[in-house]
Amino acid sequence: MRAVLILGSYLLLVIQPVASAQTSEEIFEKRLLPIFQSPKPSSCTECHLSGVELKQYILPTQEATFAALLKMKMIDTEHPEKSKILEFIARAPDSESLVSKKMRQQELDAFKSWILAASKDPELRNTKATAKAGPTVPDEVIRHARKDRVLQSFVDNVWSEVGRCAACHSPDRNQKQVKEHGDSVSWIMLDAPQATMNYLIENEILNTDNPEKSYLLLKPTNQIEHGGGVKLKVGDRTYKQFLKFATDYAHIVNDDYKTAEMLPEQSNEVSQVSEIWFKVTGVPEKYHQKLLKVDIYRAGNDRRVATADRQIFGPKQLWQNHLSLTAPRDSKRAQEIRRIAKLPPGEYVARISIDKTDRLERNPDADWTEDDYIGQVPFRTDWPPGYGRMTVIEYPH
């Protein structure tokens, strides 16, 4: 920096020293340690519900942090600006708030400044790691807790079934219910699974302390008074799917998953509720309120294409419900039923099972067995949609 002083008739040029650049130690203490010590979440939480936090990559001293990250290959001393940890910090979700964007940039600038300075220090480069940095859970757990993975689980287990709730809870169908009970009944957001999931979370419709006590489960099973009556039976397929999501979400946000073996298995099949209704007549009255399941197959094919389960109405000796179409995960058919939930006309077989002992209600983790199987019925149908155009078969005797 230059300054000019005028002394009488003389000009005097004064050279002032330039302030020295911050050392890596100073950058670490002033910009990284506050991240390590802060109780606030970092930008990592924009993409991850649990499993990883930026502060996990920072240790109490510069030497320990640099050595640990170098051992993990998170720092590239030859090309510091290309260090992997900088790539991790720079990753952003598709939709990012202005606050989180600013926070992410501050974190990125701090780490980049420190790594550029520290990489020039031969003493730091030769420091041996004495402690580990980074997440304490395996990569599988970190990936499972990513928000896009959680949303996909919500789509598979809850959103695919909201057609069962739409008449009372979707704003395009429930004007009568809104008049009687207010806007709070409209918890389904039109064509918006992310917004719907957020609503359930923000309004504590999911119970993360005791998932089985979530309103999402208690209301439709009428364990808590439900204006729409019993829509699900404890232990039926939709109940199991809702419970699976609620339980998994609770484990994620509570940091319960410590190993890959603790993660839930993903089903090889996906489903989608349709407007196709199916009825079974002549069901023995003795099975009143028992859970009956119908699995639909194309004639001559062992791959299930639709399913439904619901309580039997004994006094009228019938069972009816709308079908959920099924397909192998990642198949072309799975994509098709998500877009348009239809079945082609043709010859089909319905295989019927009944939970005669209420085993599934007592233990929702239990599954159907061969002992529940009643029989099968071949039939032909064009699968017309709508409650008033049901495909009807007679109970196998």
C-alpha positions, -999 to +999 in steps of 0.1 A: +000+000+000+013+034-009+007+068+009+018+103-002+029+128+025+034+165+016+062+180+036+068+216+026+076+217-011+086+180-011+065+149-019+074+119+002+063+084-010+058+061+019+056+023+014+033+007+040+035-030+047+006-052+033-013-071+059-002-107+058-026-134+046-042-155+073-025-187+082-042-221+079-043-222+117-061-189+119-086-199+092-093-232+110-099-215+143-120-186+130-140-203+103-141-241+108-141-245+146-174-224+148-190-250+125-177-278+148-189-261+180-223-248+166-255-266+178-271-256+146-274-281+117-252-276+086-262-276+050-259-314+051-294-315+065-308-301+032-303-335+017-300-359+047-324-364+076-297-381+096-264-401+094-241-372+083-233-337+095-205-314+083-192-310+119-183-348+119-155-340+094-139-315+118-118-325+148-107-302+177-074-294+161-062-284+127-035-311+127-060-339+136-086-327+111-062-324+082-045-357+088-079-375+092-093-360+060-061-367+041-063-404+052-099-405+040-088-391+007-112-362+013-084-337+006-062-336-025-030-318-017-019-317-053-052-302-065-067-287-033-096-270-051-107-305-063-108-320-029-137-344-024-150-328+007-155-296-013-176-316-038-197-329-010-204-295+005-212-280-029-239-305-036-273-289-033-309-302-035-331-293-065-350-268-045-328-248-020-338-219+002-319-186+001-309-192+037-294-227+031-278-215-001-260-187+018-250-212+046-237-237+020-215-210+003-201-199+037-192-235+046-177-241+011-156-208+012-143-217+047-132-252+039-117-242+006-097-213+021-084-236+048-075-265+025-057-242+001-036-228+029-031-260+048-020-280+017+010-257+014+023-267+048+047-296+045+045-302+083+007-307+081+010-329+050+033-352+069+011-354+101-001-389+108-038-394+116-045-403+152-083-400+151-111-407+127-134-381+112-166-384+093-199-402+099-200-431+123-225-451+103-219-470+070-226-455+036-258-476+032-273-459+063-264-425+050-279-431+016-311-445+032-316-413+052-313-391+022-344-370+017-350-382-019-349-418-006-374-410+022-397-394-004-395-425-026-405-446+004-434-423+010-445-427-026-442-465-025-460-470+008-484-440+014-489-419-018-496-450-038-526-457-015-540-422-009-568-430-034-584-448-005-585-415+014-592-391-014-630-389-011-627-372+023-592-358+023-584-345-012-594-309-019-608-318-054-634-341-038-641-331-002-660-298-003-688-313+019-662-325+045-645-291+045-678-273+052-684-296+081-649-299+096-627-272+081-597-271+058-576-294+081-593-325+066-575-317+033-542-333+041-537-346+006-520-321-017-530-325-053-503-342-074-477-333-048-463-362-027-435-341-013-460-314+000-483-341+013-454-358+032-443-324+046-478-317+058-480-351+077-447-344+093-452-307+102-487-314+116-474-344+137-497-368+119-467-391+122-456-401+157-419-405+157-418-417+193-444-445+188-452-450+150-481-473+157-498-444+175-496-421+144-528-405+135-522-417+100-529-452+114-552-446+143-578-425+124-586-448+094-587-478+117-611-459+139-590-465+170-595-427+173-630-415+162-629-411+125-658-394+107-654-417+077-656-449+098-633-479+094-612-475+062-584-498+072-582-529+093-551-533+115-529-558+097-543-552+061-519-544+033-524-506+033-521-505+071-488-524+068-475-500+042-485-469+062-469-485+093-437-494+074-432-458+063-440-443+097-417-468+115-388-463+090-392-425+092-391-426+130-359-447+130-343-423+106-350-391+124-341-407+158-307-420+144-316-456+153-300-472+123-264-480+131-256-508+106-268-518+071-283-549+085-308-528+105-323-512+074-357-524+062-358-546+031-373-530+000-402-548-016-396-562-051-431-552-060-447-517-063-485-510-062-509-483-072-545-478-061-569-478-090-605-469-096-613-505-105-637-520-080-640-558-073-668-577-055-670-612-041-706-624-033-718-654-013-691-651+014-701-671+045-716-649+071-695-665+098-665-646+085-681-612+093-653-586+098-626-610+090-599-598+066-603-612+031-576-608+004-580-611-033-549-616-056-555-612-093-535-630-120-537-632-157-549-666-168-519-689-172-495-665-156-481-667-120-473-630-117-497-610-096-512-580-114-535-567-087-545-572-051-569-559-024-578-568+011-606-556+034-631-567+060-660-590+050-695-577+055-711-608+068-748-597+070-749-593+032-724-621+026-701-599+005-667-583+002-658-554-020-629-530-025-610-512-052-579-529-065-543-519-062-524-528-093-490-544-088-458-548-109-422-558-103-401-529-092-381-511-119-402-528-146-419-510-175-452-521-161-444-504-128-440-471-146-472-477-166-495-483-135-481-451-118-492-431-149-525-449-156-538-475-132-556-497-157-558-534-165-564-548-200-596-568-207-592-606-207-592-639-188-581-637-151-580-658-120-588-645-085-571-663-056-589-657-023-575-659+013-591-652+047-574-644+080-598-666+100-581-662+133-573-625+131-536-633+132-527-603+111-546-579+134-528-592+165-494-591+148-492-566+118-457-579+111-471-614+103-478-624+067-504-645+048-498-682+048-511-712+028-534-720+057-553-688+049-560-698+012-596-705+004-596-712-034-595-695-068-621-684-093-615-679-131-634-651-147-634-627-177-638-589-175-632-556-193-623-540-159-646-510-162-636-483-136-660-469-109-679-480-079-711-487-098-694-509-124-678-535-103-664-568-116-682-594-095-674-631-088-689-657-066-671-670-035-655-704-042-674-732-023 
